[in-house]
Amino acid sequence: MDLNLLLALDALLEENSVQGAADRMRLSAPAMSRALGRIRRATGDDILVRSGRTMAPTPRALEIRDEAGDLVRRASALLTPRREVDLARVDRTFVVRCHDALLGTLAPRLLDMVADAMPQVSIRFVAEAANDDLDVQRGRVDLDIGATSAPAPDISSTFVGTDRVVAAMRPGNPLASDVVTAASFASARHVIVSRRGRDRDRVDEVLGGIGLDRRVCAVVPTSSSALELVSDSDLVAVVAEGMCAAPMRRFGIVARSLPFELPGSPVHILWHRRNDSDPPHAWLRSRARDVLDAVLTK
């Protein structure tokens, strides 16, 4: 069905005149007459009939007049750019996936902002997936914050920046009181963070390039668990300083600069393109970026 006929029907029933409906829709009278003919064929009803010098609606026309007008108004609202949304009235749950250590730094600040602007909104934080997945594409995750850039054309992203990578250790660690050299760093006992259980990472590549190797004593899936181990032993963990700031403070851990060049940890915010123009989603990702901008030690 040609839905333009709905607009013509509404105009005809409001004006009770072919010429009046034509003027309203900026059409010629013959064009409106043709539209009326098509409406009659579609509905099986005359809709408007000649009554002296005017036209009168049929009983069927009177029956559908209000519904036709309502449908036109609803369609117009649907296809009109959205007006400013009252965030205080938004009632939704957003799912945010991010690095485990970032929760302690991001979540409190973001939740405070949400409580002020969107008090009926709740946020469900979920852990990073062990493998690549399609949760953002499937609508299961609203914001994905991590080191990976957009993996597909239907995923939007913004690059926030990089976070400085440091050696984390307890204050009583022998390495904490000396100047950290590449050799002393390599000779320490290390814990690696790997969701997939890998016992080597880019640190080993850099050390191998200068003829050094390190002893990896443990592999854990999260930064928080690595920092907990570090706080109670002489283990050393290499972590992103800004993202891990909260657990490092909580465990009383100190950070030391690495004695070699290592690129910072990139931070991207990903979301599905279906949410590009959604005002509450746009507000949330903008606030998340504000918090991350303040957190990252670029």
Solvent accessible surface area in square Angstrom, and as a share of the most:
residue,aa,sasa,rsa
1,M,192,0.86
2,D,52,0.27
3,L,129,0.64
4,N,94,0.48
5,L,21,0.10
6,L,44,0.22
7,L,76,0.38
8,A,4,0.03
9,L,17,0.08
10,D,13,0.07
11,A,2,0.01
12,L,0,0.00
13,L,2,0.01
14,E,99,0.45
15,E,73,0.33
16,N,48,0.25
17,S,36,0.23
18,V,25,0.14
19,Q,94,0.42
20,G,20,0.20
21,A,0,0.00
22,A,0,0.00
23,D,91,0.47
24,R,109,0.40
25,M,56,0.25
26,R,220,0.80
27,L,79,0.39
28,S,62,0.40
29,A,33,0.25
30,P,79,0.50
31,A,25,0.20
32,M,0,0.00
33,S,57,0.37
34,R,154,0.56
35,A,14,0.11
36,L,6,0.03
37,G,20,0.19
38,R,100,0.37
39,I,4,0.02
40,R,77,0.28
41,R,180,0.66
42,A,58,0.45
43,T,55,0.32
44,G,71,0.68
45,D,36,0.19
46,D,78,0.40
47,I,0,0.00
48,L,0,0.00
49,V,57,0.33
50,R,162,0.59
51,S,58,0.37
52,G,67,0.65
53,R,233,0.85
54,T,89,0.52
55,M,25,0.11
56,A,34,0.27
57,P,31,0.20
58,T,16,0.09
59,P,115,0.72
60,R,100,0.37
61,A,0,0.00
62,L,90,0.45
63,E,124,0.56
64,I,21,0.11
65,R,81,0.30
66,D,114,0.59
67,E,109,0.49
68,A,4,0.03
69,G,5,0.05
70,D,56,0.29
71,L,67,0.33
72,V,18,0.10
73,R,152,0.56
74,R,150,0.55
75,A,42,0.32
76,S,56,0.36
77,A,73,0.57
78,L,147,0.73
79,L,149,0.74
80,T,75,0.44
81,P,118,0.74
82,R,161,0.59
83,R,211,0.77
84,E,174,0.78
85,V,39,0.22
86,D,79,0.41
87,L,40,0.20
88,A,48,0.38
89,R,183,0.67
90,V,15,0.09
91,D,105,0.54
92,R,85,0.31
93,T,79,0.46
94,F,1,0.00
95,V,13,0.07
96,V,0,0.00
97,R,17,0.06
98,C,1,0.01
99,H,37,0.16
100,D,35,0.18
101,A,2,0.02
102,L,1,0.00
103,L,62,0.31
104,G,35,0.33
105,T,5,0.03
106,L,0,0.00
107,A,13,0.10
108,P,69,0.44
109,R,101,0.37
110,L,0,0.00
111,L,76,0.38
112,D,93,0.48
113,M,64,0.28
114,V,4,0.02
115,A,61,0.48
116,D,129,0.67
117,A,28,0.22
118,M,0,0.00
119,P,82,0.52
120,Q,96,0.43
121,V,14,0.08
122,S,58,0.37
123,I,23,0.12
124,R,133,0.49
125,F,48,0.20
126,V,40,0.23
127,A,79,0.61
128,E,45,0.20
129,A,31,0.24
130,A,51,0.39
131,N,100,0.51
132,D,132,0.69
133,D,59,0.31
134,L,87,0.44
135,D,30,0.15
136,V,11,0.06
137,Q,46,0.21
138,R,141,0.52
139,G,43,0.41
140,R,143,0.52
141,V,8,0.04
142,D,24,0.12
143,L,0,0.00
144,D,23,0.12
145,I,0,0.00
146,G,16,0.15
147,A,58,0.45
148,T,89,0.52
149,S,60,0.39
150,A,40,0.31
151,P,98,0.62
152,A,27,0.21
153,P,125,0.79
154,D,47,0.24
155,I,11,0.06
156,S,21,0.13
157,S,49,0.31
158,T,33,0.19
159,F,103,0.43
160,V,8,0.05
161,G,7,0.07
162,T,52,0.30
163,D,0,0.00
164,R,104,0.38
165,V,14,0.08
166,V,0,0.00
167,A,0,0.00
168,A,0,0.00
169,M,0,0.00
170,R,76,0.28
171,P,85,0.54
172,G,46,0.44
173,N,6,0.03
174,P,86,0.54
175,L,14,0.07
176,A,9,0.07
177,S,94,0.61
178,D,93,0.48
179,V,129,0.74
180,V,20,0.11
181,T,66,0.39
182,A,23,0.18
183,A,62,0.48
184,S,35,0.23
185,F,0,0.00
186,A,6,0.05
187,S,90,0.58
188,A,17,0.13
189,R,101,0.37
190,H,0,0.00
191,V,3,0.02
192,I,5,0.02
193,V,47,0.27
194,S,17,0.11
195,R,114,0.42
196,R,111,0.40
197,G,49,0.48
198,R,145,0.53
199,D,85,0.44
200,R,137,0.50
201,D,54,0.28
202,R,91,0.33
203,V,3,0.01
204,D,4,0.02
205,E,127,0.57
206,V,42,0.24
207,L,1,0.01
208,G,46,0.44
209,G,68,0.65
210,I,96,0.49
211,G,68,0.65
212,L,56,0.28
213,D,103,0.53
214,R,19,0.07
215,R,157,0.57
216,V,42,0.24
217,C,48,0.29
218,A,28,0.22
219,V,51,0.30
220,V,20,0.12
221,P,80,0.50
222,T,45,0.26
223,S,4,0.02
224,S,32,0.21
225,S,37,0.24
226,A,0,0.00
227,L,0,0.00
228,E,99,0.44
229,L,72,0.36
230,V,0,0.00
231,S,33,0.21
232,D,129,0.67
233,S,31,0.20
234,D,52,0.27
235,L,11,0.06
236,V,0,0.00
237,A,1,0.00
238,V,31,0.18
239,V,8,0.04
240,A,10,0.08
241,E,36,0.16
242,G,2,0.02
243,M,11,0.05
244,C,1,0.00
245,A,28,0.22
246,A,11,0.08
247,P,2,0.01
248,M,13,0.06
249,R,164,0.60
250,R,153,0.56
251,F,60,0.25
252,G,42,0.41
253,I,15,0.08
254,V,39,0.23
255,A,31,0.24
256,R,83,0.30
257,S,68,0.44
258,L,24,0.12
259,P,42,0.27
260,F,30,0.13
261,E,159,0.71
262,L,25,0.13
263,P,94,0.59
264,G,24,0.23
265,S,18,0.12
266,P,45,0.28
267,V,1,0.00
268,H,26,0.12
269,I,0,0.00
270,L,12,0.06
271,W,22,0.08
272,H,25,0.11
273,R,141,0.51
274,R,131,0.48
275,N,21,0.11
276,D,60,0.31
277,S,103,0.66
278,D,24,0.12
279,P,42,0.27
280,P,5,0.03
281,H,0,0.00
282,A,34,0.27
283,W,43,0.15
284,L,0,0.00
285,R,34,0.13
286,S,45,0.29
287,R,60,0.22
288,A,0,0.00
289,R,84,0.31
290,D,65,0.34
291,V,3,0.02
292,L,0,0.00
293,D,58,0.30
294,A,76,0.59
295,V,13,0.08
296,L,13,0.07
297,T,46,0.27
298,K,140,0.59
